Amino acid sequence: MPYYIYVIIITLLEIALVLNVRYLFSKHPLPTLVAVIIFLFCLIPPIIKMHSEPHLSHFFTIYTAFIFSVDLMFLIIMGIYYFYFRYYSRDEKQSQADYIIVLGSKFMTDRIPPIMMSRLEKTVQTYNELKDKPFIIVSGGKSIGTDRTEASIMHRYLVEAGIPDERIIIEDKSINTTENLEFCSIKIKKHWRENKLPKILIVTSEFHIPRAKRFAQSIGVKANFIPSITMPIFKWPAMFREFTAIIWYYRYTIETVMMMIIVILICTFVP
């Protein structure tokens, strides 16, 4: 097969992979991982051929090697995220807590969505298991589709589940995970009266913990995380959204790496 036709086929496969990655990943991440790995192996022969035959176009060499490098980078990020997702899915029994923070999730109506419901159920379970009852901070501002705040809807559920109203603290200004953690830490600082540091537990979905933990560390919040297990039908689409959120959070680092890759390839393949 002529090399240029091979490159065109690779380009079409890359486009197909990009267009279908959401569908594949939303069903289960493993098909996407397998597809990317197979695609990377398909890129190796033309890169070797171009490097060994310098009379061929340097543009195609750089183009093919760049696709390989970028796909490999995203594969590594995806693999790391999947590893941490599995690692943080483990549920360790907690013996003590002063505060339980429940991170919010978007509400489309006044009804609690399944992902948020699993977080609230885990919160109630954790609260009931602790001998010394902690304060619970429900965190979340207004969502699209409802005039009520996420925190107020969560507060209503917890009260109906038997949690005393005086043990619930409402944080209803935040609109994302970073603000959830920042505003809750402010609430704790104002509320806490003892000299020692409070013991904090954060309840959120298992797929959300890697990013939430990174945010907590960046603002100096020391806490243990409690995973709420999400139903598979909702978990895989949520994992894809979480993966894209991680990419967006590290976008400047990724863009810098991509520019470095281009420079290295030009220096390698252009005489």
Secondary structure, DSSP 8 states (H G I E B T S, - for coil): --HHHHHHHHHHHHHHHHHHHHHHHHH-HHHHHHHHHHHHHHHHHHHHHHHH-TTS-HHHHHHHHHHHHHHHHHHHHHHHHHHHHHHTT--------SEEEE-----SSSS--HHHHHHHHHHHHHHHH-SS--EEEEE--B-TT-SSBHHHHHHHHHHHTT--GGGEEEE----SHHHHHHHHHHHHHHH--SSS---EEEEEEGGGHHHHHHHHHHTT---EEEEE---HHHHHHHHHHHHHHHHHHTHHHHHHHHHHHHHHHHHHH--
